[in-house]
Amino acid sequence: MPETSFHLSFLNLANCPIRLQTGVRDFYDENALRSVRTAGMARTLDAYRAKYGFGYEHEVLVHVPNGHGFPD
């Protein structure tokens, strides 16, 4: 199976509140843990807010010990 990758930019969403949720055991293959990628997206949003001084309101929830299908 070919390796796939994508880049997701939140730069254009300064005035849109964002909520990201994942389960700590939520993965689609052994090399791409969604919980790790979600935490990285939170750091990106923090950096945008620090750089531009406004916007990028966000909440990131990594549900423990759940995988996919956690209660909202």
Order of alpha helices (4+ residues) and beta strands (2+ residues): beta-alpha-beta
